[in-house]
Amino acid sequence: MAVVRRGRLARNRLYLAGLSPAAFLLALFFVGPALWALGSSFTNRALVGIDAANPRFVGLDNYVRLFGDPDFGRVILNSVIFVIGSAIIGQFVLGLGLALLLDYAQRRGFLASNFVYAAVLLAWVNPTIIAGFLWVAMFDFYNGSLNTGLHVLGVQPINWLGQGPMLAVIIANTWRGAAFTMLIFLGALRTIPTDIYEAARVDGANAYRRFWDHTLPILRPIAALTLLSITMATFGTFILIQTLTNGGPAFQTEVIALYAFHEAFQNHAVGYGSTISVVMLALNLGFAIVFLRWSRARA
Amino acid sequence: MDEVVRQIITRRRFLQLAAASAVVAACSPSAVSTGSSGPGGSTAAGGSAPAGGSGVPPSSGGGVTGTINVSYPDEAGLKPKYVEQAAAAVKAQFSGADVKIDLQKVGDDDFYTKLLLALDSGTGPDVFHVGGSSIGELADASYIEPLDDYVSQWADWSQYPDAVKSGVTYKGSVWAIPYGLDMRWLYYRKDDLQKAGLAADWQPANVQGILDAANAVKNAKESNVLPYALYAGPAGSSGTADHAFVPLLWAYGGELQDSSGKWIGDSPATKKVKAATEKNVGYVLHPTETGGPSFTIGGPGTCWYISSRSANKQGAWEFIKAFNTADIVGKLNAEDPHPVARKDAADVAEFKASKYNVDATAALEKAKFVPPDPGYSKVIEAIQKATARVAAGELGPDDAAKRYTDDLTQALGADKVVSQ
């Protein structure tokens, strides 16, 4: 057995050597901190006060507190609304729509399609923090682009971030993330040979039938993977919301990643903040397992 | 309602957020600490003290050598020249000493988080500059050095009024040296009040007087005027507590702590404050509900501290002394208007030139100081949550006052919270 193992090791030496930098970095920056957070979640570790000088093991106290914390219920609800609004409805549906439109336009050689493509892509290649500030500039009550536009039209200004904060962050995240879905679907659409549509047209299928009977079935496996990956990415959203509302007003946009950060670094309750991030990690692992199962089944 | 909510995203917050991503990247100890174990980082006077030790008696006039690492945040840019002036004075006095200045151009909250992470990992600067309200929680965490032995040999300490000394004293020890005190006023816009038909030298007799004036402004329907701005929620930082909740609480005859030092959760006064937040109306010395004696809310302001893990405590103390001269304290507070922490600084010509400064220093007589208790930051957190819920219309005043009690109990323990 040992001989076989050594043989396999030797055979894969180059492969393992190639893998090790990534594995090392993952261990250092992901597995290590995750284990640290898990350990920390069983303590009352803090950044200030007596608990900072002498952290104690508190068992499952943090978890008991978290599941009885009315704010946490609110945070989970916010996260779900944010994911459904910006990932599933926003990025996914809008991204698919954009991909279909662009594919249609490109197949017919419309020059404008390149500009649309570039515009959508620009939203995506910007660093998140830039996207965040851009939307702060859009939503600002006094000098924001949106209210300036409304003023020109003679409409009263709207307090976007005060009265509809969740909608505002959903719009911003949709704007930013739709490009990813669009790119994936655009790639998939290009793999569909034009003859299929030609044949369908000859058979008398209208545009709706061509989409429903041919385009959609081909996109379905890609769609599932895209949906899962943007759900996971959106669930962990932090920078964009922190820039726009920092979870406010009054917790209305406090999502799970922000709540973990605020408890650990604003309220200095590192143990409790770790507990929140461990729960977040568990939820994301759940998504990842579904994701992996799905992609393996398709492979 | 939206006017209050709108206040939450301030320009200041905007800037702090810009720095936030940098904070995450800069959390490595090297970002804050330039290494207090620099070459020759021991003092000639006391040698290297054990971490968290109760201080090594400094020898006055002893030679200071090695690097002194100074770290402080400043966004406004008023402090650097005085910090550099103090550093130059230390270097001129002690030929073997070097001062490394780490100016962090970030907001106070972000600086504090970075500092705590560095202190928690056993590094950090020798001497640093954060708000006086942190004294209790920093002392309990053994991050800071008690300064009793240092101030006892410092003649200038007699220039500090007892109220100021008490503001930096916790568990019987002095922990930080303040220079500019905090003072909260009720600010109002003369022009907007006049447009609403009120006198330019408006003076409310009681809390109702503030609400009446705010309603008058509101009814005048000037565009872009907020009748009464109150911080609410976590984005207001400690301002939610010090600038809005606490003054109103005191105005309504409430207290933060009872005579035994327990934190008061639900009381008639907390309900009224939350109701005032809800009414969202618009803010001279702060009057009380019944027209009783007016007051200001005071605090030690930003102070200089010495890290308990510093390898050069004597050097750190020399820097603090060099910064807190009557001259620097007077000039800095003339530029960045705050009442001066030491009495002789009020005689500095630049400081005396402003009527506001003289009025503010005189008003200190009426100052109520917030307690330097480590629980205060947790109380601030509970205040933020409670005011946010009311401002957003999520809870009524009664429910919010009850949740305030629940949050305090959760944060501080049931034995430390009472209802009245």
HADDOCK unambig.tbl for C-alpha pairs under 7 A between the chains (distance, minus, plus):
assign (segid A and resid 47 and name CA) (segid B and resid 116 and name CA) 6.13 0.50 0.50
assign (segid A and resid 47 and name CA) (segid B and resid 120 and name CA) 6.62 0.50 0.50
assign (segid A and resid 48 and name CA) (segid B and resid 137 and name CA) 5.25 0.50 0.50
assign (segid A and resid 48 and name CA) (segid B and resid 138 and name CA) 5.84 0.50 0.50
assign (segid A and resid 48 and name CA) (segid B and resid 141 and name CA) 5.43 0.50 0.50
assign (segid A and resid 49 and name CA) (segid B and resid 137 and name CA) 4.13 0.50 0.50
assign (segid A and resid 49 and name CA) (segid B and resid 138 and name CA) 6.04 0.50 0.50
assign (segid A and resid 49 and name CA) (segid B and resid 140 and name CA) 4.57 0.50 0.50
assign (segid A and resid 49 and name CA) (segid B and resid 141 and name CA) 4.45 0.50 0.50
assign (segid A and resid 49 and name CA) (segid B and resid 374 and name CA) 6.32 0.50 0.50
assign (segid A and resid 50 and name CA) (segid B and resid 140 and name CA) 4.79 0.50 0.50
assign (segid A and resid 50 and name CA) (segid B and resid 141 and name CA) 4.99 0.50 0.50
assign (segid A and resid 51 and name CA) (segid B and resid 141 and name CA) 6.99 0.50 0.50
assign (segid A and resid 52 and name CA) (segid B and resid 141 and name CA) 5.07 0.50 0.50
assign (segid A and resid 53 and name CA) (segid B and resid 141 and name CA) 4.53 0.50 0.50
assign (segid A and resid 53 and name CA) (segid B and resid 142 and name CA) 6.16 0.50 0.50
assign (segid A and resid 162 and name CA) (segid B and resid 2 and name CA) 6.16 0.50 0.50
assign (segid A and resid 162 and name CA) (segid B and resid 5 and name CA) 5.44 0.50 0.50
assign (segid A and resid 162 and name CA) (segid B and resid 6 and name CA) 5.26 0.50 0.50
assign (segid A and resid 163 and name CA) (segid B and resid 2 and name CA) 6.65 0.50 0.50
assign (segid A and resid 243 and name CA) (segid B and resid 17 and name CA) 5.93 0.50 0.50
assign (segid A and resid 245 and name CA) (segid B and resid 9 and name CA) 6.96 0.50 0.50
assign (segid A and resid 249 and name CA) (segid B and resid 5 and name CA) 6.21 0.50 0.50
assign (segid A and resid 249 and name CA) (segid B and resid 8 and name CA) 6.84 0.50 0.50
assign (segid A and resid 249 and name CA) (segid B and resid 388 and name CA) 6.86 0.50 0.50
assign (segid A and resid 249 and name CA) (segid B and resid 392 and name CA) 6.86 0.50 0.50
assign (segid A and resid 250 and name CA) (segid B and resid 233 and name CA) 6.10 0.50 0.50
assign (segid A and resid 250 and name CA) (segid B and resid 388 and name CA) 4.47 0.50 0.50
assign (segid A and resid 250 and name CA) (segid B and resid 389 and name CA) 5.42 0.50 0.50
assign (segid A and resid 250 and name CA) (segid B and resid 392 and name CA) 5.87 0.50 0.50
assign (segid A and resid 265 and name CA) (segid B and resid 113 and name CA) 6.30 0.50 0.50
